[in-house]
Amino acid sequence: MKALRELTDDELIEQYDATAVNTFVGIDYYRDELARREQVAANRASDRLARASLRLAYATLVLSVVAVVIALVS
């Protein structure tokens, strides 16, 4: 499993294609590994988006407080 996870996506696809020529069953682990990698990448992108949304919410909160303070001072 460790060796499988250390393969690049291209190497994994190449091994899948080479094995699929001679086999019709037992090669799902290559596809599963690619799916797992895609899911990890999607999770990372989702996490970055959530963090950016949180930063935007904090910035909006700060700017709202500043606007209230300016309104009260005026």
LINURQUI-V214477 format. One record per backbone hydrogen bond with DSSP energy under -0.5 kcal/mol. NH is the residue of the N-H (numbers start at 1). CO is the residue of the C=O. E is the energy in kcal/mol with one decimal. If there is no record, write none. Layout:
[[NH CO E] [NH CO E]]
This chain:
[[5 1 -2.4] [6 2 -1.4] [7 3 -0.7] [7 4 -0.8] [12 8 -2.5] [13 9 -2.5] [14 10 -2.4] [15 11 -2.6] [16 12 -2.3] [17 13 -2.8] [18 14 -2.3] [19 15 -2.4] [20 16 -2.8] [21 17 -1.0] [22 19 -0.9] [23 19 -0.9] [30 27 -1.4] [31 27 -1.0] [32 28 -3.2] [33 29 -1.9] [34 30 -2.1] [35 31 -2.6] [36 32 -2.6] [37 33 -2.4] [38 34 -2.4] [39 35 -2.3] [40 36 -2.4] [41 37 -2.3] [42 38 -2.4] [43 39 -2.6] [44 40 -2.3] [45 41 -2.2] [46 42 -2.5] [47 43 -2.5] [48 44 -2.4] [49 45 -2.2] [50 46 -2.4] [51 47 -2.4] [52 48 -2.3] [53 49 -2.3] [54 50 -2.2] [55 51 -2.4] [56 52 -2.3] [57 53 -2.2] [58 54 -2.4] [59 55 -2.5] [60 56 -2.4] [61 57 -2.3] [62 58 -2.6] [63 59 -2.6] [64 60 -2.3] [65 61 -2.3] [66 62 -2.5] [67 63 -2.3] [68 64 -2.2] [69 65 -2.5] [70 66 -2.6] [71 67 -2.3] [72 68 -2.4] [73 69 -2.4] [74 70 -2.0]]
